[in-house]
Amino acid sequence: QVQLVESGGGLVQAGGSLRLSCAASGRTFSSYSMGWFRQGPGKAREFVAAISRSGGNTYYADSVKGRFTISRDNAKNTVYLQMNSLKPEDTALYYCAARGVDDPYSRTNYWAYAYWGQGIQVTVSS
């Protein structure tokens, strides 16, 4: 089992940057592939980015490709989401999540992730 805690959210102007961090408990962090999801006001939860166990493979939603970067540091049990060129439509509650498999087929599906953080708010003003 793993517990996840997000940090780094806040209020930023359009065009600005934020870096989210997600710290995981336990000594088996490297056995989980990780993902970031978000849920905007009145919207369904949507996939943002995913990273494999080793960090060698990453995948992004089209809406954030080229602006966001997911990375991980297995020695620090932490996954990151660097968000640049932020837009008002990026405003959402952001969640990190962990799944025990590393296949590419389910990485965009929220139901494939067994463990979730509590979420952290990102607000982008225009």
C-alpha positions as CSV (number, residue, x, y, z in Angstrom):
1,Q,0.0,0.0,0.0
2,V,1.1,3.6,-0.6
3,Q,0.0,6.9,0.6
4,L,0.3,10.0,-1.6
5,V,0.5,13.6,-0.6
6,E,0.5,16.4,-3.2
7,S,2.0,19.9,-2.7
8,G,2.9,22.9,-4.8
9,G,-0.4,24.1,-5.9
10,G,-1.7,27.7,-5.7
11,L,-2.8,30.7,-7.7
12,V,-0.8,31.8,-10.8
13,Q,-1.4,34.2,-13.7
14,A,-1.9,32.9,-17.2
15,G,1.4,32.2,-18.8
16,G,3.0,31.4,-15.5
17,S,4.4,28.1,-14.1
18,L,3.9,25.8,-11.1
19,R,5.5,22.6,-10.1
20,L,3.4,20.0,-8.3
21,S,5.0,17.4,-6.2
22,C,3.6,14.1,-4.9
23,A,5.4,12.4,-2.0
24,A,4.7,8.7,-1.5
25,S,5.1,6.7,1.7
26,G,6.6,3.2,1.8
27,R,9.6,1.6,0.3
28,T,8.0,0.2,-2.8
29,F,7.5,3.5,-4.7
30,S,9.5,2.3,-7.7
31,S,7.1,-0.7,-8.2
32,Y,4.3,1.7,-9.1
33,S,3.7,3.6,-12.3
34,M,2.3,7.0,-11.6
35,G,-0.2,9.4,-13.1
36,W,-1.6,12.9,-12.6
37,F,-5.3,13.6,-13.1
38,R,-7.4,16.8,-12.7
39,Q,-11.0,17.8,-12.1
40,G,-12.1,21.2,-13.1
41,P,-15.3,22.9,-11.8
42,G,-18.3,21.1,-13.1
43,K,-16.1,18.7,-15.1
44,A,-15.3,15.0,-14.9
45,R,-11.9,13.8,-13.7
46,E,-9.5,13.7,-16.6
47,F,-6.1,12.2,-17.3
48,V,-3.2,14.7,-17.5
49,A,0.1,12.7,-17.6
50,A,1.6,9.3,-16.7
51,I,5.1,7.9,-16.1
52,S,6.4,4.4,-16.0
53,R,8.1,2.8,-13.0
54,S,11.6,3.6,-14.1
55,G,10.6,7.0,-15.5
56,G,11.7,6.0,-18.9
57,N,8.3,6.3,-20.5
58,T,5.9,9.2,-20.2
59,Y,2.6,10.0,-21.8
60,Y,0.5,13.2,-21.9
61,A,-3.0,14.3,-22.7
62,D,-3.1,16.4,-25.9
63,S,-4.3,19.4,-23.9
64,V,-1.1,19.6,-21.9
65,K,1.5,18.2,-24.3
66,G,4.4,20.5,-24.8
67,R,3.5,22.5,-21.7
68,F,3.6,20.0,-18.8
69,T,6.4,17.6,-17.9
70,I,6.0,14.6,-15.6
71,S,9.1,13.2,-13.9
72,R,9.9,11.1,-10.9
73,D,12.8,10.6,-8.4
74,N,12.6,7.0,-7.0
75,A,15.3,7.8,-4.5
76,K,13.0,10.5,-3.0
77,N,9.7,8.6,-3.5
78,T,8.4,11.6,-5.4
79,V,6.7,12.3,-8.7
80,Y,6.5,15.8,-10.2
81,L,4.4,17.7,-12.6
82,Q,6.1,20.8,-14.1
83,M,3.4,23.0,-15.6
84,N,4.4,25.9,-17.9
85,S,2.5,28.3,-20.0
86,L,-0.5,27.8,-17.8
87,K,-4.0,28.7,-19.1
88,P,-7.2,29.5,-17.2
89,E,-8.6,26.2,-18.5
90,D,-5.9,24.4,-16.5
91,T,-7.7,25.5,-13.3
92,A,-8.6,22.3,-11.5
93,L,-8.0,20.1,-8.5
94,Y,-5.0,18.0,-9.4
95,Y,-4.5,14.5,-8.1
96,C,-1.6,12.1,-8.2
97,A,-2.3,8.4,-8.4
98,A,-0.4,5.1,-8.3
99,R,-1.1,1.8,-10.1
100,G,0.6,-1.5,-9.7
101,V,0.9,-2.3,-13.3
102,D,3.2,-0.7,-15.9
103,D,1.4,-1.4,-19.2
104,P,0.6,1.5,-21.5
105,Y,-3.0,0.4,-22.2
106,S,-4.7,1.6,-19.0
107,R,-2.5,4.5,-18.0
108,T,-5.1,7.1,-19.0
109,N,-7.9,5.4,-17.1
110,Y,-8.6,6.5,-13.6
111,W,-10.0,3.1,-12.6
112,A,-6.6,1.5,-13.2
113,Y,-5.1,3.5,-10.3
114,A,-5.5,2.0,-6.9
115,Y,-4.1,4.8,-4.8
116,W,-4.9,8.5,-4.8
117,G,-3.7,11.6,-3.1
118,Q,-6.2,14.1,-1.6
119,G,-5.8,16.6,-4.4
120,I,-4.4,20.0,-4.6
121,Q,-5.9,23.2,-6.1
122,V,-4.4,25.0,-9.1
123,T,-6.0,28.2,-10.1
124,V,-4.9,30.1,-13.2
125,S,-6.2,33.7,-13.5
126,S,-6.6,35.4,-16.8
